[in-house]
Structure formats: structure tokens, C-alpha cells
Amino acid sequence: MSAIESQKQTVKALFHALNTKDIDGVMAVRTPECTHAVRPKTMGGEVRTNEQHRAWLEQAMPMFGGFTMTLQREVHDAEKRECAVHATTKSGETPVGVYESEFMIFLHFTEDGTKIDSLVEMLDSAYSLEFLAKVQKWKALKSEV
């Protein structure tokens, strides 16, 4: 299998793992040194290690019932071992209503394309900040009870 075909299979495996809330599956397509950056910087600009990303997934995934992530487009560059992904998400059930957004992920792969060694996730910052404010308000109200 070519490196591009391996990359496509790795992206497919990542999306499958996210859609089935399979955290081990998400982590399986990442190298041990993989980093996950959240952008733009107005979203905090954090860069997560695998350990930090797993902890974030363990906290966030249970909130999103009926979660689906749909791949809209992927563009691969074989020479640079990179892929740009445009995707949309929708969750029918969260404590603060429907979550529906779109984003871009820029992935860098190992030479054979079977693992991801870095991700940069570009969020819809206006929507994400509004949604996160609702979540923070819900958490504050929940802790008062």
C-alpha cells in the first residue's frame, strides 16, 4: 500500500474511533510523541501530549450523545507527509443543547503513513467560545446543587 493510501486509512480509522467514542482507537493511530495543537490561539493555544489528549477525551466524550464527525474533504501531500481535513460535527445531546460545528485538522504522518505524529486543529472559534461558555455555566450551576 502506498503512503498516501496508508494516510487515508489512518484518517478513516481516526474518524471511526472518534465517532464510536473509542479513546484507545484514537490513541492507536498516534505515535508516542504525537502532539495535538488547538488553534486559533484565542481558543487557548494549548498543545497536548498523548497523555493530556487522552485525559481531555475522557472528560469531553461523555458529554456528547449522538456524536458524529463527518469528513467533508481531505487533501494529501505525499512529499510533506501531510493532510488537511475539513470536517463537520454534530451532537444531538449535550447538557447545553445541540453541538454543531466545523473545523480543519492538519495532520502530519510517519513516513509509512500509518501513524499521526502531529495534529493542528483549527476550530470555529466564535461557535466554540459560545458553546464553552454555556458548558461552564452549566458546570457552575451543577456544582451549586
Residue pairs with C-beta under 8 A, 6 or more apart in sequence:
1 9
2 78
2 113
3 78
3 81
3 109
3 111
3 112
3 113
4 76
4 78
4 113
5 113
6 109
6 112
6 113
6 114
7 76
7 81
7 83
7 107
7 109
7 113
8 74
8 76
9 113
9 114
10 29
10 109
10 113
10 114
10 115
10 116
11 71
11 74
11 83
11 85
11 107
13 25
13 28
13 29
14 26
14 29
14 116
15 69
15 71
15 87
16 22
16 25
17 23
17 24
17 25
17 26
17 28
17 29
18 26
18 67
18 69
19 67
19 68
19 69
21 61
21 67
23 54
23 57
23 58
23 61
26 53
26 57
27 50
27 53
27 54
29 114
29 115
29 116
30 50
30 53
30 115
30 116
30 117
31 110
31 115
31 116
31 117
32 50
33 50
33 117
34 49
34 50
34 53
34 115
34 116
34 117
34 118
34 119
35 47
35 48
35 49
35 117
35 118
35 119
36 47
36 48
36 53
36 118
36 119
36 121
37 45
37 46
37 47
37 48
37 118
37 119
37 120
37 121
38 44
38 45
38 46
38 47
38 48
38 121
38 123
39 45
39 120
39 121
39 122
39 123
40 122
40 123
40 125
42 125
42 129
43 123
43 125
43 128
43 129
48 56
61 67
63 94
63 95
63 135
64 91
64 93
64 94
64 99
65 91
65 92
65 93
65 94
66 90
66 91
66 92
66 93
67 89
67 90
67 91
67 99
68 89
68 90
68 91
69 87
69 88
69 89
70 87
70 88
70 89
70 90
71 85
71 86
71 87
72 86
72 87
72 88
72 102
73 85
73 86
74 83
74 84
74 85
74 86
75 83
75 84
76 82
76 83
77 83
80 108
81 108
81 109
81 110
81 111
81 113
82 106
82 107
82 108
82 109
83 106
83 107
83 109
84 104
84 105
84 106
84 107
85 104
85 105
85 106
85 107
86 102
86 103
86 104
87 102
87 103
87 104
87 105
88 100
88 101
88 102
89 99
89 100
89 101
89 102
89 103
90 98
90 99
90 100
91 98
91 99
91 100
92 98
94 135
95 135
95 138
96 131
96 134
96 135
96 137
96 138
97 134
99 131
101 123
101 124
101 127
101 128
101 131
102 124
103 121
103 122
103 123
103 124
104 121
104 122
105 119
105 120
105 121
105 122
106 119
106 120
106 122
107 116
107 118
107 119
108 116
108 117
108 118
108 119
109 115
109 116
109 117
110 116
110 117
